[in-house]
Amino acid sequence: MDPPAERPPRRLTRHPQEQHVTIPDSDDEQRLRRWRLVLGADAETTGWTPTGRDAAIDRALAALYRAEPPAAGEPGGRRTAGLGGSAPQVARWLGDIRSYFPTGVVRLLQQDAITRLGLDRLLLEPEMLAAVEPDVRLVATLLALKQALPETTRHSARRVVAAVVAELEQRLADRTRAVLTGALDRSARSIRPRPRDIDWNRTVRANLKHYLPERRTVVPERLVGYARARRAAGKEVVLCVDQSGSMAPSVVHAAVFGAVLASMPALATRLVVFDTSVVDLTEHLADPVDLLFATRLGGGTDIDRALAYCQSRITRPADTVLVLISDLYEGGAPDGMLRRVAALTAAGVRVVVLLALSDEGAPAHDHGQAAALAALGVPAFACTPDAFPEVMAAALEGRGLAEGHSL
């Protein structure tokens, strides 16, 4: 029997500048290929040499990960590879990685380029902003740089921020409104309604176990209805957000959620940001992009002062939820902060502390302060944007916040 004909390598066309890409057939070859691309030129001993599109990917990765970051206090450093100092060259590199990798990987590479190679200064160039993939971290970087943005770049920067805000609103707004509307309805119910306020559908469902077959009727031992005065008054939500540099992604998400909450008639929403000073940005809630450009990322932290301001604006403590978003590294008076939280809870305010409001995982935070808050009965945990509506619903209804809400 003749031996089987040797199978030619598969070829795929995936990029307009690259005619064909050779994809290794065997699992061993695929593993060698991946290790070579991960380890770079130091892995030449793997015996697999990148060609075509793989060679272009290797060059793009080498420009970032084979470059030595600048030494502390120095504008640059020695590099075995690199993106160079010109904005056009970096813009081309950004365009290359967008064609080679999926969006999530592109965003990671962008952030690594900013932190490893100090490319944040190049974001001041309009052509750079036209080439980047918008994401929350990039927005945080732009907001930190906004005082240095030249006039020619501000429009591009605003467009990037608006794109990220629109994406977050599309992802989060409808579900947030739906979850919180249900929570507000439930929190407005009364078990001692006046006759005209009885909700008969819910009353029957709540008393089905008291059905009397012989009389073919339900005996309502518990009436369910609406407390009209409370429903009319609505609830108050105060978002108190730490705008120190480490909290930047949380500020972006808080701005979006603040705008969504402010759009709900049953909620009176206030948004306050702070470092060592306190700024009330409630008037900007209608436009989260304006709100973000009104923030000032960086600086110190005085949580006690921020809580004192919020406390002075609360008019109905029993109907108020205060969400403090901070890593709890207090630069002011830690004991004063704890006393302030204790006073708020004693007055009837529901206080919730989020160590972060982002997708980035549990952050570094002051564990001692978090434990002290827990001793006061105030939960402190990191929260993803997707979990935030459920956290707010539980807070508005007065339910306990389960660990399942934390990261």
Secondary structure as UniProt FT lines:
FT   STRAND          10..12
FT   TURN            16..17
FT   STRAND          21..23
FT   HELIX           27..39
FT   HELIX           40..46
FT   HELIX           52..65
FT   TURN            72..73
FT   HELIX           87..100
FT   HELIX           103..117
FT   HELIX           119..124
FT   HELIX           126..131
FT   HELIX           136..145
FT   HELIX           146..148
FT   HELIX           151..187
FT   STRAND          189..190
FT   HELIX           195..197
FT   HELIX           200..206
FT   HELIX           208..210
FT   STRAND          211..212
FT   TURN            213..216
FT   STRAND          217..218
FT   STRAND          225..226
FT   HELIX           228..233
FT   STRAND          235..242
FT   HELIX           245..247
FT   HELIX           248..262
FT   TURN            265..266
FT   STRAND          267..274
FT   STRAND          278..280
FT   HELIX           282..284
FT   TURN            285..286
FT   HELIX           288..294
FT   HELIX           303..313
FT   HELIX           317..319
FT   STRAND          320..325
FT   HELIX           334..346
FT   TURN            347..348
FT   STRAND          350..357
FT   HELIX           367..375
FT   TURN            376..377
FT   STRAND          380..383
FT   TURN            385..387
FT   HELIX           388..397
FT   HELIX           403..405
//
